[in-house]
Amino acid sequence: MARVPIQLTGVGIASAVYLGVLVTVAGLFLWLHLLRTLPARIAASIQYLQPVIGVVAAALMFGDALGPLFIAGVVLVLAGLTLTVANRREKGASASG
C-alpha cells in the first residue's frame, strides 16, 4: 500500500482552524455558560439534542430526507428531555414520595 504525502492547502488549513477554534472553543464556552446558568441536570440533558440538530443540519445543507423514523426519534428525545426536566423533587421530599 503506497503512502500518499499530506498536502497542506488553504482549504485544509481553514477547515482545521474552523474545527479546532470555532467548533471546539465556541462549543466549550457555550457548555460552560449553560453550566453557569442552568441546573446541571438540564444542561446535561441538552446534549441529547445534538443528534437531532446534526440530522436537521445535514438535511438543510445536503438535502438529506427526513423520514418517519427521524420524526419518531425526535419525539422520543423530546419526551425524554421533558421527563428529565419535569422530574424535579421538592427540597426535603423523601425518595419514596
N, C-alpha and C positions, 0 to 999 in steps of 0.2 A: 504494500500500500504506500503510495507516494505521499510525501508531506507537502502540503501547499503552504508557502510562506504567508504570514499575515501581512496584509497591506493596509496601512493607515490611510484612510481617506477622510475628507472633510465630513462626509455624511456619517461615517463610522465614529469619528470623534464627537460629533454633535449628538449622536444617539447615546454614546456613553455618558456624556455630560448631562443630557436630559434625564437618563435613568438614574445616574448617580446623585445628581444635585436636586433637580426639580422633584422627581418622584419620591426619592428616599427622604430628603430633607423636608420637603413640604408635607409628606405623609407623617413623618415623625413629629413635626410641630403641630399638625392637626391632632394627632393622637394625644400629645401632651396637653393641648388645650382642652380636649374632651375630658381627660382625666382630672383637670383642674375644675372644670365647670359642671360635670355630671357625676353622679354616683358611679363607682367602679363597675357595678353590675350592668348598668345601662351602657356605659362606654364600651365595655367588653362585648355586649350584645350587638352593638352597631357593626362589629366586624363580620357578622353573619350576612350583612348586606353586600359584602364585597363580590361574591359570585353573581348576584343579581345585577349589580352595577356593571360588572365586566361583560356579561352577556348582552345587556342592553347597549353598552358602548360598542360592542362588536356588531350588533345589528345596525346601529346608526352609521358606523364608519365603513363597514364592509358589506352591508346589505344582507347579513345573515337573517334567516327566517326565525321568527319566534312562534313556536308551536304550542299545542295544548299542554305538553309536558312542562314547558317553561312556565306557563301560567300556573299550573298545579304546584310547581316548585316554589314560585313566588308566594303563593297563598300559604304554603307550609312554613316558609321562612317568616313571613309576616305574622302568622298565627303564633309561632314560637316566640318571636320578639314581643308580641302583645302579652303573652302569658308571662314572659320574663319580667317585663316592665310592670305589669299589673300585680304580680305575685310579691307584694310588699307587706311584710308583717309590721304591725304597730309595735312601738317600743314597749317592752315589758310583756308582750304576749307570749304565752307558752308555746312550745313546739307542737304540742298535741292539739292546739286550737283553743 
